[in-house]
Amino acid sequence: MVEKLNGAPEAYAEIRGTKSYPDIHGRVTFYEVFGGTIVMAEVYGLPDEANEVRGQFFGFHIHEGNSCTGDANDSLKATGMHYNPESMEHPNHAGDLPPLLSTRGAAWFVVYTGRFYPEDIIGKTVVVHLQPDDFRTQPSGDSGEKIACGEIKEGAPTSEE
């Protein structure tokens, strides 16, 4: 599976922070492999000042919505709930992923999942939450405020992005 990471991804999302977290930026790429997907995330500007050296965990999920937009009450409202095509309980949603661990504001993350293929999530969103997922609370793990988002697009990112 590792050699797949040397090629072009099947899908990607450019991560941008909300107005409250403008320094957050990064990229998530999705590689199809036999039986599932390798998800690779590289995110910078995460607010971990209180635990700068030890690091801090942040919730990380695929959401069903197709846009990183919202309203005055929820700037990422259009992301909707976790991607959950089989109507499972949390943490068994297809979009439930392990948390990001940041160190000095940066997180690099790779996980293999059989819960979806890249083609299943194109047009959905990937969301970073302020708190880590507790893997118990329904319906979404009590991961708190949505602080960053990216719209999942088909193909590989271009140099302009």
C-alpha positions as CSV (number, residue, x, y, z in Angstrom):
1,M,0.0,0.0,0.0
2,V,2.8,2.4,0.8
3,E,4.0,2.6,-2.9
4,K,0.5,3.9,-3.8
5,L,1.4,7.1,-2.0
6,N,4.1,7.8,-4.6
7,G,1.3,8.2,-7.3
8,A,-1.5,10.6,-7.8
9,P,-4.4,10.5,-5.4
10,E,-8.0,9.8,-6.6
11,A,-9.3,12.7,-4.6
12,Y,-8.2,15.6,-2.4
13,A,-9.4,18.4,-0.2
14,E,-7.6,21.8,0.5
15,I,-8.2,22.5,4.2
16,R,-8.9,26.1,5.3
17,G,-9.7,27.4,8.8
18,T,-12.8,29.3,9.7
19,K,-12.7,33.0,10.4
20,S,-12.0,32.2,14.0
21,Y,-9.0,30.0,13.0
22,P,-7.6,31.7,9.9
23,D,-4.1,30.2,10.3
24,I,-5.3,26.6,9.6
25,H,-4.4,25.3,6.2
26,G,-3.4,22.0,4.6
27,R,-4.4,19.2,2.3
28,V,-6.0,15.8,2.6
29,T,-5.5,13.2,-0.1
30,F,-7.3,10.0,-0.8
31,Y,-5.7,7.0,-2.5
32,E,-7.7,4.0,-3.6
33,V,-6.2,0.7,-2.6
34,F,-7.6,-2.9,-2.6
35,G,-10.5,-3.0,-0.3
36,G,-10.6,0.7,0.7
37,T,-8.7,4.0,0.9
38,I,-5.5,5.5,2.3
39,V,-6.3,8.9,3.8
40,M,-3.3,11.2,4.2
41,A,-3.6,14.6,5.9
42,E,-1.1,17.4,6.4
43,V,-2.5,20.3,8.4
44,Y,-0.8,23.4,9.8
45,G,-1.8,26.3,12.0
46,L,-3.7,24.2,14.5
47,P,-4.4,25.9,17.8
48,D,-2.4,23.8,20.2
49,E,-0.5,26.6,22.1
50,A,-1.5,25.2,25.5
51,N,0.1,21.8,24.7
52,E,2.6,22.9,22.1
53,V,5.3,20.2,22.9
54,R,3.1,17.4,24.0
55,G,0.6,18.0,21.3
56,Q,-3.2,18.1,21.1
57,F,-5.8,15.9,19.5
58,F,-8.4,17.3,17.1
59,G,-11.5,15.5,15.8
60,F,-11.3,14.6,12.1
61,H,-14.2,13.3,10.0
62,I,-15.7,13.1,6.6
63,H,-19.1,14.9,6.6
64,E,-22.0,14.4,4.3
65,G,-22.4,18.0,3.2
66,N,-20.8,19.3,0.0
67,S,-19.8,22.8,1.0
68,C,-17.6,24.6,3.6
69,T,-20.1,27.3,4.1
70,G,-22.6,28.2,6.8
71,D,-24.3,31.0,8.7
72,A,-23.7,33.3,11.6
73,N,-24.4,30.6,14.1
74,D,-22.4,27.8,12.4
75,S,-19.8,28.9,9.8
76,L,-19.6,25.3,8.5
77,K,-23.3,24.4,8.8
78,A,-23.4,23.1,5.2
79,T,-21.0,20.3,6.0
80,G,-23.9,18.5,7.7
81,M,-23.4,15.4,9.8
82,H,-20.8,12.7,9.6
83,Y,-20.9,10.7,6.4
84,N,-23.0,7.7,7.3
85,P,-24.6,6.0,4.3
86,E,-25.4,2.8,6.3
87,S,-27.1,4.6,9.2
88,M,-24.7,3.2,11.8
89,E,-24.2,4.5,15.4
90,H,-21.1,6.6,16.2
91,P,-18.2,5.6,15.9
92,N,-19.1,3.3,13.1
93,H,-20.1,6.0,10.6
94,A,-18.1,5.6,7.4
95,G,-16.8,9.1,7.9
96,D,-15.5,8.5,11.5
97,L,-11.7,8.7,11.4
98,P,-9.0,8.7,14.1
99,P,-8.1,12.1,15.6
100,L,-5.3,14.3,14.3
101,L,-2.4,14.8,16.8
102,S,-0.7,18.2,16.4
103,T,2.7,19.2,17.6
104,R,3.5,22.9,17.5
105,G,0.4,23.4,15.3
106,A,1.3,20.8,12.7
107,A,-0.3,17.4,12.1
108,W,0.6,14.7,9.6
109,F,-1.6,11.7,9.5
110,V,-2.1,8.5,7.5
111,V,-4.7,5.8,8.0
112,Y,-6.1,3.0,5.9
113,T,-9.9,2.5,6.0
114,G,-12.2,0.0,4.4
115,R,-15.2,2.2,5.2
116,F,-15.2,4.0,1.9
117,Y,-13.5,4.4,-1.5
118,P,-12.5,7.9,-2.8
119,E,-15.3,7.8,-5.4
120,D,-17.8,7.5,-2.5
121,I,-16.7,10.8,-0.9
122,I,-16.1,13.1,-3.8
123,G,-18.4,16.0,-3.3
124,K,-18.4,15.6,0.5
125,T,-16.4,17.5,3.0
126,V,-13.6,16.8,5.4
127,V,-13.8,18.6,8.8
128,V,-11.4,19.3,11.6
129,H,-13.0,19.8,15.0
130,L,-11.5,21.7,18.0
131,Q,-11.9,18.7,20.4
132,P,-11.0,15.1,20.0
133,D,-13.7,12.6,19.2
134,D,-14.6,10.6,22.4
135,F,-15.8,7.6,20.3
136,R,-18.9,7.3,22.5
137,T,-21.2,10.3,22.5
138,Q,-24.1,10.2,20.0
139,P,-24.4,11.2,17.3
140,S,-21.0,12.6,16.6
141,G,-18.4,12.0,19.4
142,D,-18.7,15.4,21.2
143,S,-15.8,16.7,19.1
144,G,-16.9,20.3,19.4
145,E,-16.6,23.3,17.1
146,K,-15.8,22.8,13.5
147,I,-12.6,24.8,13.0
148,A,-11.5,23.9,9.5
149,C,-12.9,22.3,6.3
150,G,-12.1,21.1,2.8
151,E,-14.4,20.2,-0.1
152,I,-13.4,16.8,-1.5
153,K,-12.7,16.9,-5.2
154,E,-11.8,14.3,-7.8
155,G,-8.2,13.9,-9.0
156,A,-4.9,15.3,-7.8
157,P,-4.4,18.9,-6.7
158,T,-3.0,21.4,-9.2
159,S,0.0,23.6,-8.4
160,E,-2.2,26.6,-8.2
161,E,-4.1,25.2,-5.1
